[in-house]
């Protein structure tokens, strides 16, 4: 079955104002701080465990890619903002690395090809971004702005 990435990751309307913001150097050592930020946001929103897992997976993958492939070890900053609305929990990443839409060239894994013959890379991004309910990317005044979101279950 072929996936329609437009359906899996529709462009989101701009989320509400952030409830929390974290500024960190673009270093692998900061990934734990970003994970703690996401987990705290999820706890405040009372997301179910499966949604927490999906949002953290995607946030970890995106943050790692910004550090490793965006900045390539050069100094930089990542601004992580997050918020909770009645319908969703969202996390937005902003960075000044060279412009890059993480969805660019993303393909589903070639499951019919033996593991030893598959191309290296891209699987983490695919798994992460198909785990969340929505993802958007925009280039705003030279800044990469990526937003991940998971839907909240109806209260009741």
Secondary structure, DSSP 4 states (H G I P E B T S, - for coil): ----HHHHTPPPPPPPPPSEEEEEESSGGGHHHHHHHHHHHHHHHT--HHHHHHHHHHHHHHHHHIIIIISTTS--EEEEEEEE-SSEEEEEEEE-SSP--TTTT-----TTS-GGGSPSS-HHHHHHHHHSSEEEEEEETTEEEEEEEEEPPPP-
